[in-house]
Amino acid sequence: MAAISRARRNKVTDPVSRNAAICVDVGDVTLWASLSLCLDQGSRTLYSERLGTMGYALCAGVAATCCSSEPAAAIVLAGDGGFQMTLQELATFQQHKKPGDKLICFVFDNEVLGRVAFGFDDAEGCGISGPDYVALAKAFGGDGVKLDKTEDCADVVAKAMAAEGLFVVHVWVDPTVKADMATFKDNSLKVMNSG
């Protein structure tokens, strides 16, 4: 995510990408974004603050591009669980995009619903599997790359920022790594019981 911040400040990056709305999903990705993103004055971030609406970021990214009369961009930061909840909205972007619009999606794939797995003792059913997100982007008429080595991060982010239209970066994440803030004071499942 720090590489995204640097790329947005780089004068070589096109103005549409530099001014992209940052759309942050729910889950561990929210914590990583709060720890790692560096935002400049005037940066626009969209997130569903404390509502638990997994899948929000992709919908927000599509809306951020579609509501502008000028070419617009959105950078979507989502975990694999949240992204899967609304991935059909890639079709909405492709159907409604204007020339010059960009939807840059970073899908952080650790094959686990991390916020639940790391936040609650004895949580079950948190392991998930998903598609090849680059192949999915291509199926929707976009493009993408896989990112599985830290040393490739700057080049991959630069490629994503330079891309036109839909571009997905499938980021492989170690499922045992969690954000420093990934703990609750009350680790019982009773926290989730609303009734």
C-alpha positions as a Markdown table, in Angstrom:
| # | Residue | x | y | z |
|---|---|---|---|---|
| 1 | Met | 0.0 | 0.0 | 0.0 |
| 2 | Ala | 2.9 | 2.3 | 0.6 |
| 3 | Ala | 3.8 | 1.7 | -3.1 |
| 4 | Ile | 0.4 | 3.0 | -4.1 |
| 5 | Ser | 0.9 | 6.1 | -2.0 |
| 6 | Arg | 4.3 | 6.7 | -3.7 |
| 7 | Ala | 2.8 | 6.1 | -7.2 |
| 8 | Arg | 0.0 | 8.6 | -6.6 |
| 9 | Arg | 2.6 | 11.3 | -5.8 |
| 10 | Asn | 4.9 | 10.5 | -8.8 |
| 11 | Lys | 4.6 | 13.2 | -11.4 |
| 12 | Val | 5.1 | 10.5 | -14.1 |
| 13 | Thr | 1.8 | 8.9 | -13.1 |
| 14 | Asp | -1.0 | 10.3 | -15.2 |
| 15 | Pro | -3.3 | 12.8 | -13.5 |
| 16 | Val | -6.4 | 10.5 | -13.6 |
| 17 | Ser | -4.6 | 7.9 | -11.6 |
| 18 | Arg | -3.0 | 10.4 | -9.2 |
| 19 | Asn | -6.4 | 11.7 | -8.4 |
| 20 | Ala | -8.1 | 8.3 | -8.0 |
| 21 | Ala | -10.6 | 7.8 | -5.2 |
| 22 | Ile | -9.2 | 5.2 | -2.7 |
| 23 | Cys | -12.0 | 2.7 | -1.9 |
| 24 | Val | -11.2 | 0.6 | 1.1 |
| 25 | Asp | -13.2 | -2.6 | 1.9 |
| 26 | Val | -14.0 | -4.1 | 5.2 |
| 27 | Gly | -11.7 | -6.6 | 7.1 |
| 28 | Asp | -8.0 | -6.8 | 7.7 |
| 29 | Val | -7.5 | -4.7 | 4.5 |
| 30 | Thr | -9.1 | -1.7 | 6.4 |
| 31 | Leu | -6.4 | -2.1 | 9.1 |
| 32 | Trp | -3.6 | -2.4 | 6.6 |
| 33 | Ala | -4.8 | 0.7 | 4.7 |
| 34 | Ser | -5.0 | 2.7 | 7.9 |
| 35 | Leu | -1.4 | 1.6 | 8.8 |
| 36 | Ser | 0.2 | 1.9 | 5.4 |
| 37 | Leu | -1.5 | 4.5 | 3.1 |
| 38 | Cys | -0.2 | 8.0 | 3.1 |
| 39 | Leu | -2.8 | 10.4 | 1.8 |
| 40 | Asp | -2.2 | 13.9 | 0.6 |
| 41 | Gln | -4.5 | 16.9 | 1.1 |
| 42 | Gly | -7.5 | 16.5 | -1.2 |
| 43 | Ser | -7.3 | 12.7 | -1.3 |
| 44 | Arg | -10.7 | 11.1 | -1.5 |
| 45 | Thr | -11.3 | 7.9 | 0.4 |
| 46 | Leu | -14.4 | 5.9 | 0.5 |
| 47 | Tyr | -15.0 | 3.3 | 3.1 |
| 48 | Ser | -18.0 | 2.0 | 5.1 |
| 49 | Glu | -16.7 | 2.9 | 8.5 |
| 50 | Arg | -17.7 | 0.3 | 11.1 |
| 51 | Leu | -20.7 | -1.1 | 9.1 |
| 52 | Gly | -19.1 | -4.4 | 8.3 |
| 53 | Thr | -20.2 | -4.2 | 4.6 |
| 54 | Met | -17.8 | -6.6 | 2.9 |
| 55 | Gly | -17.7 | -5.9 | -0.8 |
| 56 | Tyr | -18.3 | -2.2 | -0.4 |
| 57 | Ala | -15.0 | -1.1 | -2.0 |
| 58 | Leu | -15.7 | -2.5 | -5.4 |
| 59 | Cys | -19.2 | -0.9 | -5.5 |
| 60 | Ala | -17.7 | 2.4 | -4.3 |
| 61 | Gly | -15.0 | 2.3 | -7.0 |
| 62 | Val | -17.5 | 1.7 | -9.8 |
| 63 | Ala | -19.7 | 4.5 | -8.4 |
| 64 | Ala | -16.7 | 6.9 | -8.1 |
| 65 | Thr | -15.9 | 6.4 | -11.8 |
| 66 | Cys | -19.4 | 6.5 | -13.1 |
| 67 | Cys | -20.6 | 9.6 | -11.3 |
| 68 | Ser | -17.9 | 11.8 | -12.9 |
| 69 | Ser | -18.5 | 13.4 | -16.3 |
| 70 | Glu | -14.8 | 13.5 | -16.8 |
| 71 | Pro | -12.5 | 10.5 | -17.0 |
| 72 | Ala | -12.1 | 9.2 | -13.4 |
| 73 | Ala | -10.2 | 6.5 | -11.6 |
| 74 | Ala | -10.7 | 4.5 | -8.5 |
| 75 | Ile | -8.3 | 2.3 | -6.6 |
| 76 | Val | -10.1 | -0.6 | -4.8 |
| 77 | Leu | -8.4 | -2.2 | -1.8 |
| 78 | Ala | -10.2 | -5.4 | -0.9 |
| 79 | Gly | -9.5 | -8.8 | 0.6 |
| 80 | Asp | -10.4 | -11.9 | -1.3 |
| 81 | Gly | -13.6 | -12.5 | 0.8 |
| 82 | Gly | -15.0 | -9.0 | 0.3 |
| 83 | Phe | -14.1 | -8.9 | -3.4 |
| 84 | Gln | -15.9 | -12.1 | -4.0 |
| 85 | Met | -19.1 | -10.7 | -2.5 |
| 86 | Thr | -19.5 | -8.1 | -5.3 |
| 87 | Leu | -17.2 | -9.2 | -8.1 |
| 88 | Gln | -20.1 | -9.1 | -10.6 |
| 89 | Glu | -19.8 | -5.3 | -10.4 |
| 90 | Leu | -16.8 | -5.6 | -12.7 |
| 91 | Ala | -19.4 | -6.0 | -15.4 |
| 92 | Thr | -21.2 | -2.8 | -14.3 |
| 93 | Phe | -17.9 | -0.9 | -14.7 |
| 94 | Gln | -17.2 | -2.4 | -18.1 |
| 95 | Gln | -20.8 | -1.5 | -19.3 |
| 96 | His | -20.7 | 2.1 | -18.0 |
| 97 | Lys | -17.1 | 3.2 | -18.2 |
| 98 | Lys | -16.2 | 6.3 | -20.2 |
| 99 | Pro | -13.1 | 6.6 | -22.3 |
| 100 | Gly | -10.2 | 7.3 | -19.9 |
| 101 | Asp | -11.9 | 5.7 | -16.9 |
| 102 | Lys | -9.8 | 3.4 | -14.7 |
| 103 | Leu | -10.8 | 0.8 | -12.1 |
| 104 | Ile | -7.6 | -0.5 | -10.4 |
| 105 | Cys | -8.4 | -3.3 | -8.0 |
| 106 | Phe | -5.9 | -4.7 | -5.5 |
| 107 | Val | -7.2 | -8.0 | -4.2 |
| 108 | Phe | -5.3 | -9.2 | -1.1 |
| 109 | Asp | -5.7 | -13.0 | -1.2 |
| 110 | Asn | -4.8 | -14.8 | 2.1 |
| 111 | Glu | -7.6 | -17.4 | 1.7 |
| 112 | Val | -9.1 | -16.5 | 5.1 |
| 113 | Leu | -11.7 | -14.1 | 6.5 |
| 114 | Gly | -8.9 | -12.6 | 8.5 |
| 115 | Arg | -10.9 | -10.1 | 10.6 |
| 116 | Val | -13.0 | -13.0 | 12.0 |
| 117 | Ala | -10.2 | -15.6 | 12.2 |
| 118 | Phe | -7.8 | -13.2 | 14.0 |
| 119 | Gly | -10.4 | -11.3 | 16.0 |
| 120 | Phe | -12.3 | -14.1 | 17.7 |
| 121 | Asp | -11.2 | -17.2 | 19.7 |
| 122 | Asp | -12.2 | -20.5 | 18.1 |
| 123 | Ala | -13.8 | -18.9 | 15.1 |
| 124 | Glu | -14.7 | -21.6 | 12.5 |
| 125 | Gly | -15.5 | -21.5 | 8.8 |
| 126 | Cys | -13.0 | -18.7 | 8.1 |
| 127 | Gly | -11.0 | -20.5 | 5.4 |
| 128 | Ile | -12.1 | -19.5 | 1.8 |
| 129 | Ser | -10.9 | -20.2 | -1.7 |
| 130 | Gly | -11.4 | -18.0 | -4.7 |
| 131 | Pro | -10.7 | -17.7 | -8.4 |
| 132 | Asp | -7.7 | -16.6 | -10.3 |
| 133 | Tyr | -8.5 | -12.8 | -10.1 |
| 134 | Val | -6.3 | -12.0 | -13.1 |
| 135 | Ala | -8.2 | -14.5 | -15.3 |
| 136 | Leu | -11.4 | -13.1 | -13.9 |
| 137 | Ala | -10.4 | -9.5 | -14.9 |
| 138 | Lys | -9.6 | -10.8 | -18.4 |
| 139 | Ala | -12.9 | -12.6 | -18.6 |
| 140 | Phe | -14.6 | -9.3 | -18.0 |
| 141 | Gly | -12.5 | -7.6 | -20.7 |
| 142 | Gly | -9.8 | -6.1 | -18.4 |
| 143 | Asp | -6.3 | -7.1 | -17.6 |
| 144 | Gly | -4.2 | -7.8 | -14.5 |
| 145 | Val | -1.1 | -9.3 | -12.9 |
| 146 | Lys | -0.3 | -11.5 | -9.9 |
| 147 | Leu | 2.0 | -10.0 | -7.2 |
| 148 | Asp | 3.7 | -12.6 | -5.0 |
| 149 | Lys | 7.1 | -11.0 | -4.4 |
| 150 | Thr | 7.7 | -7.8 | -2.4 |
| 151 | Glu | 10.5 | -6.7 | -4.7 |
| 152 | Asp | 8.1 | -6.6 | -7.6 |
| 153 | Cys | 5.6 | -4.3 | -5.8 |
| 154 | Ala | 6.8 | -0.9 | -7.3 |
| 155 | Asp | 6.8 | -2.2 | -10.9 |
| 156 | Val | 3.4 | -3.9 | -10.5 |
| 157 | Val | 1.8 | -0.7 | -9.0 |
| 158 | Ala | 3.3 | 1.4 | -11.8 |
| 159 | Lys | 1.9 | -1.0 | -14.4 |
| 160 | Ala | -1.5 | -0.9 | -12.7 |
| 161 | Met | -1.6 | 2.9 | -12.6 |
| 162 | Ala | -0.6 | 3.1 | -16.3 |
| 163 | Ala | -3.3 | 0.7 | -17.4 |
| 164 | Glu | -6.5 | 1.8 | -19.0 |
| 165 | Gly | -10.0 | 0.5 | -18.0 |
| 166 | Leu | -10.2 | -2.5 | -15.6 |
| 167 | Phe | -7.0 | -3.7 | -14.1 |
| 168 | Val | -6.7 | -6.3 | -11.2 |
| 169 | Val | -3.6 | -6.9 | -9.1 |
| 170 | His | -4.0 | -10.3 | -7.4 |
| 171 | Val | -1.8 | -9.9 | -4.3 |
| 172 | Trp | -0.8 | -13.2 | -2.6 |
| 173 | Val | -0.7 | -12.6 | 1.2 |
| 174 | Asp | 0.7 | -15.0 | 3.9 |
| 175 | Pro | -2.4 | -16.1 | 5.8 |
| 176 | Thr | -0.6 | -16.0 | 9.1 |
| 177 | Val | 0.2 | -12.3 | 8.9 |
| 178 | Lys | -2.2 | -10.0 | 10.6 |
| 179 | Ala | -2.3 | -6.3 | 11.2 |
| 180 | Asp | -0.9 | -5.0 | 14.5 |
| 181 | Met | -4.3 | -3.7 | 15.5 |
| 182 | Ala | -6.0 | -7.0 | 14.7 |
| 183 | Thr | -7.2 | -7.7 | 18.3 |
| 184 | Phe | -10.3 | -6.9 | 20.3 |
| 185 | Lys | -10.6 | -6.3 | 24.0 |
| 186 | Asp | -13.3 | -9.0 | 24.1 |
| 187 | Asn | -12.3 | -12.1 | 22.1 |
| 188 | Ser | -15.5 | -14.0 | 22.7 |
| 189 | Leu | -18.0 | -14.8 | 20.0 |
| 190 | Lys | -20.6 | -13.2 | 22.2 |
| 191 | Val | -19.5 | -9.9 | 20.7 |
| 192 | Met | -21.1 | -10.9 | 17.5 |
| 193 | Asn | -24.4 | -12.0 | 19.1 |
| 194 | Ser | -27.0 | -9.3 | 18.5 |
| 195 | Gly | -29.9 | -11.0 | 20.0 |
